[in-house]
Amino acid sequence: MNTKNKITTFLALCAGGATATALLNQYIKVTAISRRLITSEESLCYRWRLGAVYYTKKGTGKPLLLIHDLNFTSGGQEWSQLVDRLSQNYTVYTLDLLGCGRSEKPNLTYTNYLFVQLLTDFVKSEIGHRTNLIASGESSSFSVMACCQSPELFDRILLINPSSLSDCAQIPGKNSKLYKLILDLPIVGTLLCNIAGSRKMITEKFQKEYYYNPYAVKPALVDAYYEAAHLGDYPKALFSSLECLYTKCNITNALKKIDNSIFIAGGSEEPSIEDIIAEYRKHNSAVEFSLIPKTKHLPQLEDPAKLMELIEVFFA
């Protein structure tokens, strides 16, 4: 076979592989969202300037805004075990962040400041009153920044297993920028996102990182997260921004400045949680805390009753 024929054969194989991968990506998306597990007739829509943001509103009383962990597989379903109980005493808002769940997923680079703006704009537009706030995981960082930037919008703040201050302070390097270029590729990037958001990977996350008791993870919950990971036009946009550290922000100065009452609820089995709490208290001695026994990253799903007890005491 001469050189020209070899090149032609190689290009044909590449084109065939790309086509097959694109079809696989499309098949994964269609099957993942076909069951419509997280759609809700009760959902409301906030027409934000960067995309439609879906949320729910339930109950009466002082507003309480619930912000799920910042992860491309997450959404308002993270609060499914708490909303009914909380709505007996509060007007409860559960938000699907831009790029997550049922909300639009525009093709852009997601940053900490973007979510700070979303949070403050949402409170001004849809709530209209000073609100209590509960934020989970990586959403704690932009929640603290929002409270520092607009203290008149927020009252008490409860953080569930926040990231360490050193983790928040990371910045994208040269390798991150190169990796983001790869993840932004139409076919290869989508495939990598599909692998990260596969049912197998989500199940492993729950069993190893999110839950202390791996046998308590329900398949229906995994299915809901699986669907959330594939809904929308560009789910990989948030995935690539998270992977490449564009959502990180140094919150140390903001933590020192804010005058809000802050409470940290940690899973007793969450890695380094006691060190993280000590780190927060070092910069803001007013921070209160409590650990929830035999839970890890998502006590709001693993042991909602124990978390509810802490919420009732803190927001009383």
Order of alpha helices (4+ residues) and beta strands (2+ residues): alpha-beta-beta-beta-alpha-beta-alpha-beta-alpha-beta-alpha-alpha-alpha-alpha-alpha-alpha-alpha-beta-alpha-beta-alpha-alpha
